[in-house]
Amino acid sequence: MDAVFQALAHADRRQILDLVKESPGIKVGDVCSHFGTSRIAVLKHIQVLEDAGLLIRERVGRTKRLYHNAAPIQQIYDRWTTEYSKLWSGHMTSIKYRVEQETEEHEHGSDEAD
């Protein structure tokens, strides 16, 4: 579990997870193209995520494709939540996302009116 927290502690690694979640099977090279750092630096981040079990790398010919594995995050969630807190935290995050979306839409609407 410590490896998962360590892996999630770095913003670039969280961004890699976001990219892989949005595009399952994304090529390693395509992930690297989203960063201004060296390919080797990105590959090290990918390795940390793999070691934590958050990414699965599949070799297809000469290509390496990445997939997100949510199981380690689910294990953390399960460890520190109860049935009661799961119910209410789900409701609260739904409200949070709705308010954020409405705020964003309002801000974009205000920008267009200016």
FENJO-V579559 format. One record per run of one state. SS is the DSSP state (helix for helix, strand for strand, loop for the rest). FROM is the first residue (numbers start at 1). TO is the last residue. If there is no record, write none. Layout:
ss: {SS:SS}
from: {FROM:FROM}
to: {TO:TO}
This chain:
ss: {loop:helix:loop:helix:loop:strand:helix:loop:helix:loop:strand:loop:strand:loop:helix:loop:helix:loop}
from: {1:2:9:11:23:26:28:33:39:52:55:61:63:69:71:80:83:114}
to: {1:8:10:22:25:27:32:38:51:54:60:62:68:70:79:82:113:114}
